[in-house]
Amino acid sequence: MVDDRDIFTSLVRIKGNQNYKVVSVKSTKPIEKRLWREFSKVLSRIYASAPINIGDVICRNIMNTGVDIICTKKID
């Protein structure tokens, strides 16, 4: 049996910084790949506010999976 789970990575739009329009994010746990499209749809509706630090939670318990989406870059 093949494990079809992996860390989900994406981008989220940000407000409050003229130099950056998006910030990279990732899941805190591996997620089934069949859910990735739905996660992308959820994250496309989200705006994060600067300043943002590495590890800040952007979306807690996304789609009731128990997985958080965290920031992977610091934006002042």
PDB file with SEQRES, HELIX, SHEET and CRYST1 records, atoms N, CA, C and O in Angstrom:
SEQRES   1 A   76  MET VAL ASP ASP ARG ASP ILE PHE THR SER LEU VAL ARG          
SEQRES   2 A   76  ILE LYS GLY ASN GLN ASN TYR LYS VAL VAL SER VAL LYS          
SEQRES   3 A   76  SER THR LYS PRO ILE GLU LYS ARG LEU TRP ARG GLU PHE          
SEQRES   4 A   76  SER LYS VAL LEU SER ARG ILE TYR ALA SER ALA PRO ILE          
SEQRES   5 A   76  ASN ILE GLY ASP VAL ILE CYS ARG ASN ILE MET ASN THR          
SEQRES   6 A   76  GLY VAL ASP ILE ILE CYS THR LYS LYS ILE ASP                  
HELIX    1 AA1 LYS A   33  LEU A   35  5                                   3    
HELIX    2 AA2 TRP A   36  LEU A   43  1                                   8    
HELIX    3 AA3 ILE A   62  ASN A   64  5                                   3    
SHEET    1 AA1 2 ARG A   5  ASP A   6  0                                        
SHEET    2 AA1 2 ILE A  31  GLU A  32 -1                                        
SHEET    1 AA2 5 TYR A  47  SER A  49  0                                        
SHEET    2 AA2 5 THR A   9  LYS A  15  1                                        
SHEET    3 AA2 5 VAL A  22  SER A  27 -1                                        
SHEET    4 AA2 5 ILE A  69  CYS A  71 -1                                        
SHEET    5 AA2 5 VAL A  57  CYS A  59 -1                                        
CRYST1    1.000    1.000    1.000  90.00  90.00  90.00 P 1           1          
ATOM      1  N   MET A   1       0.842  -1.189   0.000  1.00  0.00           N  
ATOM      2  CA  MET A   1       0.000   0.000   0.000  1.00  0.00           C  
ATOM      3  C   MET A   1       0.883   1.248   0.000  1.00  0.00           C  
ATOM      4  O   MET A   1       1.836   1.345   0.773  1.00  0.00           O  
ATOM      5  N   VAL A   2       0.563   2.181  -0.858  1.00  0.00           N  
ATOM      6  CA  VAL A   2       1.333   3.414  -0.996  1.00  0.00           C  
ATOM      7  C   VAL A   2       0.720   4.493  -0.113  1.00  0.00           C  
ATOM      8  O   VAL A   2      -0.492   4.707  -0.119  1.00  0.00           O  
ATOM      9  N   ASP A   3       1.585   5.172   0.649  1.00  0.00           N  
ATOM     10  CA  ASP A   3       1.113   6.286   1.485  1.00  0.00           C  
ATOM     11  C   ASP A   3       1.007   7.526   0.607  1.00  0.00           C  
ATOM     12  O   ASP A   3       2.017   8.018   0.103  1.00  0.00           O  
ATOM     13  N   ASP A   4      -0.193   8.028   0.423  1.00  0.00           N  
ATOM     14  CA  ASP A   4      -0.408   9.194  -0.442  1.00  0.00           C  
ATOM     15  C   ASP A   4      -0.504  10.491   0.358  1.00  0.00           C  
ATOM     16  O   ASP A   4      -1.243  11.403  -0.011  1.00  0.00           O  
ATOM     17  N   ARG A   5       0.245  10.565   1.449  1.00  0.00           N  
ATOM     18  CA  ARG A   5       0.229  11.766   2.284  1.00  0.00           C  
ATOM     19  C   ARG A   5       1.586  12.451   2.205  1.00  0.00           C  
ATOM     20  O   ARG A   5       2.624  11.798   2.096  1.00  0.00           O  
ATOM     21  N   ASP A   6       1.558  13.776   2.261  1.00  0.00           N  
ATOM     22  CA  ASP A   6       2.781  14.559   2.229  1.00  0.00           C  
ATOM     23  C   ASP A   6       2.486  15.930   2.836  1.00  0.00           C  
ATOM     24  O   ASP A   6       1.329  16.307   3.021  1.00  0.00           O  
ATOM     25  N   ILE A   7       3.544  16.661   3.138  1.00  0.00           N  
ATOM     26  CA  ILE A   7       3.389  18.019   3.653  1.00  0.00           C  
ATOM     27  C   ILE A   7       2.840  18.889   2.521  1.00  0.00           C  
ATOM     28  O   ILE A   7       3.387  18.904   1.418  1.00  0.00           O  
ATOM     29  N   PHE A   8       1.771  19.602   2.801  1.00  0.00           N  
ATOM     30  CA  PHE A   8       1.130  20.490   1.837  1.00  0.00           C  
ATOM     31  C   PHE A   8       1.818  21.850   1.893  1.00  0.00           C  
ATOM     32  O   PHE A   8       2.021  22.393   2.979  1.00  0.00           O  
ATOM     33  N   THR A   9       2.177  22.405   0.742  1.00  0.00           N  
ATOM     34  CA  THR A   9       2.754  23.744   0.682  1.00  0.00           C  
ATOM     35  C   THR A   9       1.942  24.593  -0.282  1.00  0.00           C  
ATOM     36  O   THR A   9       1.369  24.090  -1.249  1.00  0.00           O  
ATOM     37  N   SER A  10       1.905  25.897   0.000  1.00  0.00           N  
ATOM     38  CA  SER A  10       1.127  26.796  -0.839  1.00  0.00           C  
ATOM     39  C   SER A  10       1.560  28.233  -0.564  1.00  0.00           C  
ATOM     40  O   SER A  10       2.544  28.480   0.133  1.00  0.00           O  
ATOM     41  N   LEU A  11       0.810  29.167  -1.123  1.00  0.00           N  
ATOM     42  CA  LEU A  11       1.006  30.600  -0.896  1.00  0.00           C  
ATOM     43  C   LEU A  11      -0.285  31.207  -0.381  1.00  0.00           C  
ATOM     44  O   LEU A  11      -1.378  30.766  -0.737  1.00  0.00           O  
ATOM     45  N   VAL A  12      -0.148  32.232   0.467  1.00  0.00           N  
ATOM     46  CA  VAL A  12      -1.291  32.985   0.976  1.00  0.00           C  
ATOM     47  C   VAL A  12      -1.009  34.456   0.726  1.00  0.00           C  
ATOM     48  O   VAL A  12       0.110  34.926   0.932  1.00  0.00           O  
ATOM     49  N   ARG A  13      -2.030  35.182   0.280  1.00  0.00           N  
ATOM     50  CA  ARG A  13      -1.868  36.618   0.050  1.00  0.00           C  
ATOM     51  C   ARG A  13      -1.720  37.346   1.382  1.00  0.00           C  
ATOM     52  O   ARG A  13      -2.273  36.926   2.398  1.00  0.00           O  
ATOM     53  N   ILE A  14      -0.959  38.450   1.361  1.00  0.00           N  
ATOM     54  CA  ILE A  14      -0.763  39.231   2.585  1.00  0.00           C  
ATOM     55  C   ILE A  14      -1.129  40.688   2.338  1.00  0.00           C  
ATOM     56  O   ILE A  14      -1.081  41.187   1.214  1.00  0.00           O  
ATOM     57  N   LYS A  15      -1.496  41.352   3.432  1.00  0.00           N  
ATOM     58  CA  LYS A  15      -1.777  42.790   3.443  1.00  0.00           C  
ATOM     59  C   LYS A  15      -0.825  43.449   4.426  1.00  0.00           C  
ATOM     60  O   LYS A  15      -0.398  42.830   5.400  1.00  0.00           O  
ATOM     61  N   GLY A  16      -0.499  44.696   4.168  1.00  0.00           N  
ATOM     62  CA  GLY A  16       0.297  45.457   5.128  1.00  0.00           C  
ATOM     63  C   GLY A  16       1.773  45.537   4.788  1.00  0.00           C  
ATOM     64  O   GLY A  16       2.553  46.036   5.600  1.00  0.00           O  
ATOM     65  N   ASN A  17       2.189  45.063   3.614  1.00  0.00           N  
ATOM     66  CA  ASN A  17       3.578  45.169   3.202  1.00  0.00           C  
ATOM     67  C   ASN A  17       3.594  45.443   1.712  1.00  0.00           C  
ATOM     68  O   ASN A  17       3.052  44.666   0.926  1.00  0.00           O  
ATOM     69  N   GLN A  18       4.218  46.557   1.319  1.00  0.00           N  
ATOM     70  CA  GLN A  18       4.226  46.937  -0.093  1.00  0.00           C  
ATOM     71  C   GLN A  18       5.194  46.107  -0.923  1.00  0.00           C  
ATOM     72  O   GLN A  18       5.050  46.038  -2.144  1.00  0.00           O  
ATOM     73  N   ASN A  19       6.178  45.475  -0.290  1.00  0.00           N  
ATOM     74  CA  ASN A  19       7.194  44.718  -1.018  1.00  0.00           C  
ATOM     75  C   ASN A  19       6.776  43.280  -1.318  1.00  0.00           C  
ATOM     76  O   ASN A  19       7.285  42.676  -2.262  1.00  0.00           O  
ATOM     77  N   TYR A  20       5.871  42.733  -0.539  1.00  0.00           N  
ATOM     78  CA  TYR A  20       5.459  41.339  -0.704  1.00  0.00           C  
ATOM     79  C   TYR A  20       3.946  41.260  -0.871  1.00  0.00           C  
ATOM     80  O   TYR A  20       3.196  41.937  -0.167  1.00  0.00           O  
ATOM     81  N   LYS A  21       3.514  40.436  -1.799  1.00  0.00           N  
ATOM     82  CA  LYS A  21       2.078  40.221  -2.031  1.00  0.00           C  
ATOM     83  C   LYS A  21       1.618  38.864  -1.511  1.00  0.00           C  
ATOM     84  O   LYS A  21       0.437  38.678  -1.219  1.00  0.00           O  
ATOM     85  N   VAL A  22       2.566  37.897  -1.391  1.00  0.00           N  
ATOM     86  CA  VAL A  22       2.237  36.553  -0.915  1.00  0.00           C  
ATOM     87  C   VAL A  22       3.319  36.071   0.045  1.00  0.00           C  
ATOM     88  O   VAL A  22       4.435  36.590   0.061  1.00  0.00           O  
ATOM     89  N   VAL A  23       2.963  35.063   0.845  1.00  0.00           N  
ATOM     90  CA  VAL A  23       3.915  34.431   1.751  1.00  0.00           C  
ATOM     91  C   VAL A  23       3.736  32.918   1.634  1.00  0.00           C  
ATOM     92  O   VAL A  23       2.621  32.431   1.443  1.00  0.00           O  
ATOM     93  N   SER A  24       4.826  32.189   1.747  1.00  0.00           N  
ATOM     94  CA  SER A  24       4.753  30.732   1.657  1.00  0.00           C  
ATOM     95  C   SER A  24       4.266  30.135   2.970  1.00  0.00           C  
ATOM     96  O   SER A  24       4.594  30.619   4.054  1.00  0.00           O  
ATOM     97  N   VAL A  25       3.477  29.072   2.848  1.00  0.00           N  
ATOM     98  CA  VAL A  25       2.919  28.376   4.017  1.00  0.00           C  
ATOM     99  C   VAL A  25       3.046  26.874   3.814  1.00  0.00           C  
ATOM    100  O   VAL A  25       3.256  26.400   2.697  1.00  0.00           O  
ATOM    101  N   LYS A  26       2.916  26.124   4.920  1.00  0.00           N  
ATOM    102  CA  LYS A  26       2.932  24.664   4.839  1.00  0.00           C  
ATOM    103  C   LYS A  26       2.070  24.092   5.947  1.00  0.00           C  
ATOM    104  O   LYS A  26       1.720  24.781   6.905  1.00  0.00           O  
ATOM    105  N   SER A  27       1.734  22.820   5.798  1.00  0.00           N  
ATOM    106  CA  SER A  27       0.944  22.136   6.819  1.00  0.00           C  
ATOM    107  C   SER A  27       1.859  21.641   7.935  1.00  0.00           C  
ATOM    108  O   SER A  27       3.044  21.392   7.715  1.00  0.00           O  
ATOM    109  N   THR A  28       1.298  21.503   9.129  1.00  0.00           N  
ATOM    110  CA  THR A  28       2.092  21.030  10.258  1.00  0.00           C  
ATOM    111  C   THR A  28       2.224  19.512  10.281  1.00  0.00           C  
ATOM    112  O   THR A  28       3.078  18.972  10.983  1.00  0.00           O  
ATOM    113  N   LYS A  29       1.380  18.822   9.514  1.00  0.00           N  
ATOM    114  CA  LYS A  29       1.401  17.356   9.432  1.00  0.00           C  
ATOM    115  C   LYS A  29       1.180  16.945   7.989  1.00  0.00           C  
ATOM    116  O   LYS A  29       0.633  17.723   7.208  1.00  0.00           O  
ATOM    117  N   PRO A  30       1.594  15.738   7.614  1.00  0.00           N  
ATOM    118  CA  PRO A  30       1.288  15.255   6.267  1.00  0.00           C  
ATOM    119  C   PRO A  30      -0.223  15.147   6.049  1.00  0.00           C  
ATOM    120  O   PRO A  30      -0.970  14.778   6.955  1.00  0.00           O  
ATOM    121  N   ILE A  31      -0.651  15.472   4.838  1.00  0.00           N  
ATOM    122  CA  ILE A  31      -2.068  15.495   4.478  1.00  0.00           C  
ATOM    123  C   ILE A  31      -2.268  14.602   3.259  1.00  0.00           C  
ATOM    124  O   ILE A  31      -1.402  14.524   2.388  1.00  0.00           O  
ATOM    125  N   GLU A  32      -3.405  13.936   3.206  1.00  0.00           N  
ATOM    126  CA  GLU A  32      -3.729  13.121   2.040  1.00  0.00           C  
ATOM    127  C   GLU A  32      -3.786  14.011   0.805  1.00  0.00           C  
ATOM    128  O   GLU A  32      -4.387  15.085   0.832  1.00  0.00           O  
ATOM    129  N   LYS A  33      -3.165  13.564  -0.264  1.00  0.00           N  
ATOM    130  CA  LYS A  33      -3.076  14.382  -1.477  1.00  0.00           C  
ATOM    131  C   LYS A  33      -4.441  14.660  -2.095  1.00  0.00           C  
ATOM    132  O   LYS A  33      -4.599  15.654  -2.804  1.00  0.00           O  
ATOM    133  N   ARG A  34      -5.419  13.812  -1.846  1.00  0.00           N  
ATOM    134  CA  ARG A  34      -6.755  14.052  -2.407  1.00  0.00           C  
ATOM    135  C   ARG A  34      -7.402  15.311  -1.822  1.00  0.00           C  
ATOM    136  O   ARG A  34      -8.350  15.840  -2.403  1.00  0.00           O  
ATOM    137  N   LEU A  35      -6.905  15.796  -0.681  1.00  0.00           N  
ATOM    138  CA  LEU A  35      -7.447  16.996  -0.038  1.00  0.00           C  
ATOM    139  C   LEU A  35      -6.744  18.280  -0.475  1.00  0.00           C  
ATOM    140  O   LEU A  35      -7.203  19.375  -0.149  1.00  0.00           O  
ATOM    141  N   TRP A  36      -5.655  18.163  -1.195  1.00  0.00           N  
ATOM    142  CA  TRP A  36      -4.852  19.338  -1.520  1.00  0.00           C  
ATOM    143  C   TRP A  36      -5.627  20.382  -2.313  1.00  0.00           C  
ATOM    144  O   TRP A  36      -5.473  21.576  -2.059  1.00  0.00           O  
ATOM    145  N   ARG A  37      -6.439  19.972  -3.249  1.00  0.00           N  
ATOM    146  CA  ARG A  37      -7.203  20.933  -4.050  1.00  0.00           C  
ATOM    147  C   ARG A  37      -8.173  21.718  -3.165  1.00  0.00           C  
ATOM    148  O   ARG A  37      -8.302  22.933  -3.315  1.00  0.00           O  
ATOM    149  N   GLU A  38      -8.847  21.038  -2.253  1.00  0.00           N  
ATOM    150  CA  GLU A  38      -9.781  21.712  -1.343  1.00  0.00           C  
ATOM    151  C   GLU A  38      -9.044  22.660  -0.409  1.00  0.00           C  
ATOM    152  O   GLU A  38      -9.531  23.755  -0.127  1.00  0.00           O  
ATOM    153  N   PHE A  39      -7.867  22.247   0.075  1.00  0.00           N  
ATOM    154  CA  PHE A  39      -7.070  23.129   0.934  1.00  0.00           C  
ATOM    155  C   PHE A  39      -6.684  24.388   0.165  1.00  0.00           C  
ATOM    156  O   PHE A  39      -6.721  25.488   0.717  1.00  0.00           O  
ATOM    157  N   SER A  40      -6.315  24.233  -1.102  1.00  0.00           N  
ATOM    158  CA  SER A  40      -5.941  25.384  -1.922  1.00  0.00           C  
ATOM    159  C   SER A  40      -7.109  26.350  -2.083  1.00  0.00           C  
ATOM    160  O   SER A  40      -6.920  27.566  -2.056  1.00  0.00           O  
ATOM    161  N   LYS A  41      -8.308  25.816  -2.248  1.00  0.00           N  
ATOM    162  CA  LYS A  41      -9.495  26.668  -2.363  1.00  0.00           C  
ATOM    163  C   LYS A  41      -9.729  27.469  -1.089  1.00  0.00           C  
ATOM    164  O   LYS A  41     -10.050  28.656  -1.144  1.00  0.00           O  
ATOM    165  N   VAL A  42      -9.568  26.813   0.064  1.00  0.00           N  
ATOM    166  CA  VAL A  42      -9.741  27.503   1.353  1.00  0.00           C  
ATOM    167  C   VAL A  42      -8.700  28.609   1.495  1.00  0.00           C  
ATOM    168  O   VAL A  42      -9.037  29.735   1.863  1.00  0.00           O  
ATOM    169  N   LEU A  43      -7.447  28.297   1.209  1.00  0.00           N  
ATOM    170  CA  LEU A  43      -6.373  29.276   1.382  1.00  0.00           C  
ATOM    171  C   LEU A  43      -6.468  30.425   0.380  1.00  0.00           C  
ATOM    172  O   LEU A  43      -5.943  31.507   0.643  1.00  0.00           O  
ATOM    173  N   SER A  44      -7.116  30.217  -0.746  1.00  0.00           N  
ATOM    174  CA  SER A  44      -7.249  31.294  -1.736  1.00  0.00           C  
ATOM    175  C   SER A  44      -8.145  32.414  -1.229  1.00  0.00           C  
ATOM    176  O   SER A  44      -8.105  33.524  -1.758  1.00  0.00           O  
ATOM    177  N   ARG A  45      -8.947  32.140  -0.218  1.00  0.00           N  
ATOM    178  CA  ARG A  45      -9.853  33.149   0.350  1.00  0.00           C  
ATOM    179  C   ARG A  45      -9.248  33.885   1.545  1.00  0.00           C  
ATOM    180  O   ARG A  45      -9.876  34.786   2.101  1.00  0.00           O  
ATOM    181  N   ILE A  46      -8.042  33.510   1.937  1.00  0.00           N  
ATOM    182  CA  ILE A  46      -7.434  34.047   3.153  1.00  0.00           C  
ATOM    183  C   ILE A  46      -6.412  35.131   2.821  1.00  0.00           C  
ATOM    184  O   ILE A  46      -5.643  35.009   1.867  1.00  0.00           O  
ATOM    185  N   TYR A  47      -6.421  36.199   3.630  1.00  0.00           N  
ATOM    186  CA  TYR A  47      -5.386  37.228   3.607  1.00  0.00           C  
ATOM    187  C   TYR A  47      -4.725  37.224   4.979  1.00  0.00           C  
ATOM    188  O   TYR A  47      -5.413  37.257   5.999  1.00  0.00           O  
ATOM    189  N   ALA A  48      -3.407  37.184   5.013  1.00  0.00           N  
ATOM    190  CA  ALA A  48      -2.666  37.303   6.271  1.00  0.00           C  
ATOM    191  C   ALA A  48      -2.192  38.750   6.404  1.00  0.00           C  
ATOM    192  O   ALA A  48      -1.958  39.425   5.401  1.00  0.00           O  
ATOM    193  N   SER A  49      -2.054  39.217   7.622  1.00  0.00           N  
ATOM    194  CA  SER A  49      -1.616  40.585   7.868  1.00  0.00           C  
ATOM    195  C   SER A  49      -0.164  40.611   8.309  1.00  0.00           C  
ATOM    196  O   SER A  49       0.244  39.853   9.190  1.00  0.00           O  
ATOM    197  N   ALA A  50       0.615  41.492   7.689  1.00  0.00           N  
ATOM    198  CA  ALA A  50       2.013  41.676   8.088  1.00  0.00           C  
ATOM    199  C   ALA A  50       2.034  42.515   9.364  1.00  0.00           C  
ATOM    200  O   ALA A  50       1.144  43.349   9.534  1.00  0.00           O  
ATOM    201  N   PRO A  51       2.978  42.347  10.250  1.00  0.00           N  
ATOM    202  CA  PRO A  51       4.139  41.460  10.169  1.00  0.00           C  
ATOM    203  C   PRO A  51       3.784  40.003  10.490  1.00  0.00           C  
ATOM    204  O   PRO A  51       2.883  39.719  11.280  1.00  0.00           O  
ATOM    205  N   ILE A  52       4.521  39.097   9.851  1.00  0.00           N  
ATOM    206  CA  ILE A  52       4.331  37.663  10.024  1.00  0.00           C  
ATOM    207  C   ILE A  52       5.684  37.045  10.341  1.00  0.00           C  
ATOM    208  O   ILE A  52       6.695  37.411   9.741  1.00  0.00           O  
ATOM    209  N   ASN A  53       5.704  36.117  11.275  1.00  0.00           N  
ATOM    210  CA  ASN A  53       6.931  35.412  11.636  1.00  0.00           C  
ATOM    211  C   ASN A  53       6.858  33.950  11.199  1.00  0.00           C  
ATOM    212  O   ASN A  53       5.773  33.410  10.983  1.00  0.00           O  
ATOM    213  N   ILE A  54       8.006  33.328  11.073  1.00  0.00           N  
ATOM    214  CA  ILE A  54       8.057  31.900  10.750  1.00  0.00           C  
ATOM    215  C   ILE A  54       7.355  31.130  11.866  1.00  0.00           C  
ATOM    216  O   ILE A  54       7.632  31.347  13.046  1.00  0.00           O  
ATOM    217  N   GLY A  55       6.463  30.247  11.497  1.00  0.00           N  
ATOM    218  CA  GLY A  55       5.739  29.436  12.471  1.00  0.00           C  
ATOM    219  C   GLY A  55       4.405  30.010  12.904  1.00  0.00           C  
ATOM    220  O   GLY A  55       3.649  29.338  13.606  1.00  0.00           O  
ATOM    221  N   ASP A  56       4.093  31.241  12.502  1.00  0.00           N  
ATOM    222  CA  ASP A  56       2.781  31.814  12.829  1.00  0.00           C  
ATOM    223  C   ASP A  56       1.683  30.994  12.163  1.00  0.00           C  
ATOM    224  O   ASP A  56       1.807  30.606  11.001  1.00  0.00           O  
ATOM    225  N   VAL A  57       0.616  30.732  12.895  1.00  0.00           N  
ATOM    226  CA  VAL A  57      -0.489  29.954  12.357  1.00  0.00           C  
ATOM    227  C   VAL A  57      -1.341  30.860  11.466  1.00  0.00           C  
ATOM    228  O   VAL A  57      -1.850  31.888  11.912  1.00  0.00           O  
ATOM    229  N   ILE A  58      -1.485  30.465  10.211  1.00  0.00           N  
ATOM    230  CA  ILE A  58      -2.286  31.212   9.247  1.00  0.00           C  
ATOM    231  C   ILE A  58      -3.719  30.698   9.252  1.00  0.00           C  
ATOM    232  O   ILE A  58      -4.661  31.484   9.155  1.00  0.00           O  
ATOM    233  N   CYS A  59      -3.890  29.380   9.366  1.00  0.00           N  
ATOM    234  CA  CYS A  59      -5.212  28.761   9.399  1.00  0.00           C  
ATOM    235  C   CYS A  59      -5.173  27.590  10.370  1.00  0.00           C  
ATOM    236  O   CYS A  59      -4.454  26.616  10.145  1.00  0.00           O  
ATOM    237  N   ARG A  60      -5.937  27.682  11.438  1.00  0.00           N  
ATOM    238  CA  ARG A  60      -5.955  26.640  12.460  1.00  0.00           C  
ATOM    239  C   ARG A  60      -7.024  25.595  12.129  1.00  0.00           C  
ATOM    240  O   ARG A  60      -8.157  25.935  11.787  1.00  0.00           O  
ATOM    241  N   ASN A  61      -6.647  24.332  12.236  1.00  0.00           N  
ATOM    242  CA  ASN A  61      -7.572  23.204  12.041  1.00  0.00           C  
ATOM    243  C   ASN A  61      -8.309  23.302  10.694  1.00  0.00           C  
ATOM    244  O   ASN A  61      -9.539  23.286  10.640  1.00  0.00           O  
ATOM    245  N   ILE A  62      -7.544  23.403   9.635  1.00  0.00           N  
ATOM    246  CA  ILE A  62      -8.122  23.587   8.304  1.00  0.00           C  
ATOM    247  C   ILE A  62      -9.049  22.428   7.943  1.00  0.00           C  
ATOM    248  O   ILE A  62      -8.661  21.264   8.040  1.00  0.00           O  
ATOM    249  N   MET A  63     -10.233  22.738   7.541  1.00  0.00           N  
ATOM    250  CA  MET A  63     -11.273  21.780   7.141  1.00  0.00           C  
ATOM    251  C   MET A  63     -11.498  20.687   8.190  1.00  0.00           C  
ATOM    252  O   MET A  63     -11.791  19.543   7.843  1.00  0.00           O  
ATOM    253  N   ASN A  64     -11.361  21.039   9.465  1.00  0.00           N  
ATOM    254  CA  ASN A  64     -11.571  20.107  10.586  1.00  0.00           C  
ATOM    255  C   ASN A  64     -10.725  18.845  10.486  1.00  0.00           C  
ATOM    256  O   ASN A  64     -11.178  17.757  10.843  1.00  0.00           O  
ATOM    257  N   THR A  65      -9.484  18.993   9.994  1.00  0.00           N  
ATOM    258  CA  THR A  65      -8.575  17.850   9.871  1.00  0.00           C  
ATOM    259  C   THR A  65      -7.620  17.752  11.055  1.00  0.00           C  
ATOM    260  O   THR A  65      -6.917  16.752  11.202  1.00  0.00           O  
ATOM    261  N   GLY A  66      -7.588  18.786  11.905  1.00  0.00           N  
ATOM    262  CA  GLY A  66      -6.634  18.799  13.004  1.00  0.00           C  
ATOM    263  C   GLY A  66      -5.258  19.287  12.583  1.00  0.00           C  
ATOM    264  O   GLY A  66      -4.310  19.229  13.366  1.00  0.00           O  
ATOM    265  N   VAL A  67      -5.143  19.768  11.351  1.00  0.00           N  
ATOM    266  CA  VAL A  67      -3.872  20.239  10.805  1.00  0.00           C  
ATOM    267  C   VAL A  67      -3.906  21.758  10.711  1.00  0.00           C  
ATOM    268  O   VAL A  67      -4.891  22.343  10.262  1.00  0.00           O  
ATOM    269  N   ASP A  68      -2.808  22.392  11.142  1.00  0.00           N  
ATOM    270  CA  ASP A  68      -2.684  23.841  11.037  1.00  0.00           C  
ATOM    271  C   ASP A  68      -1.832  24.183   9.814  1.00  0.00           C  
ATOM    272  O   ASP A  68      -0.980  23.398   9.397  1.00  0.00           O  
ATOM    273  N   ILE A  69      -2.071  25.349   9.255  1.00  0.00           N  
ATOM    274  CA  ILE A  69      -1.245  25.889   8.169  1.00  0.00           C  
ATOM    275  C   ILE A  69      -0.401  27.004   8.777  1.00  0.00           C  
ATOM    276  O   ILE A  69      -0.934  27.953   9.352  1.00  0.00           O  
ATOM    277  N   ILE A  70       0.928  26.883   8.646  1.00  0.00           N  
ATOM    278  CA  ILE A  70       1.842  27.841   9.265  1.00  0.00           C  
ATOM    279  C   ILE A  70       2.672  28.551   8.209  1.00  0.00           C  
ATOM    280  O   ILE A  70       2.874  28.048   7.104  1.00  0.00           O  
ATOM    281  N   CYS A  71       3.146  29.731   8.577  1.00  0.00           N  
ATOM    282  CA  CYS A  71       3.982  30.549   7.710  1.00  0.00           C  
ATOM    283  C   CYS A  71       5.412  30.010   7.709  1.00  0.00           C  
ATOM    284  O   CYS A  71       5.902  29.537   8.735  1.00  0.00           O  
ATOM    285  N   THR A  72       6.079  30.084   6.556  1.00  0.00           N  
ATOM    286  CA  THR A  72       7.450  29.597   6.456  1.00  0.00           C  
ATOM    287  C   THR A  72       8.449  30.712   6.157  1.00  0.00           C  
ATOM    288  O   THR A  72       9.620  30.444   5.888  1.00  0.00           O  
ATOM    289  N   LYS A  73       7.986  31.968   6.204  1.00  0.00           N  
ATOM    290  CA  LYS A  73       8.858  33.101   5.925  1.00  0.00           C  
ATOM    291  C   LYS A  73       8.492  34.274   6.823  1.00  0.00           C  
ATOM    292  O   LYS A  73       7.324  34.473   7.157  1.00  0.00           O  
ATOM    293  N   LYS A  74       9.501  35.048   7.209  1.00  0.00           N  
ATOM    294  CA  LYS A  74       9.259  36.247   8.029  1.00  0.00           C  
ATOM    295  C   LYS A  74       9.034  37.438   7.113  1.00  0.00           C  
ATOM    296  O   LYS A  74       9.842  37.714   6.226  1.00  0.00           O  
ATOM    297  N   ILE A  75       7.928  38.140   7.335  1.00  0.00           N  
ATOM    298  CA  ILE A  75       7.595  39.349   6.572  1.00  0.00           C  
ATOM    299  C   ILE A  75       7.373  40.476   7.573  1.00  0.00           C  
ATOM    300  O   ILE A  75       6.522  40.374   8.457  1.00  0.00           O  
ATOM    301  N   ASP A  76       8.148  41.554   7.429  1.00  0.00           N  
ATOM    302  CA  ASP A  76       8.009  42.712   8.333  1.00  0.00           C  
ATOM    303  C   ASP A  76       6.927  43.643   7.892  1.00  0.00           C  
ATOM    304  O   ASP A  76       6.685  44.660   8.542  1.00  0.00           O  
TER     305      ASP A  76                                                      
END                                                                             
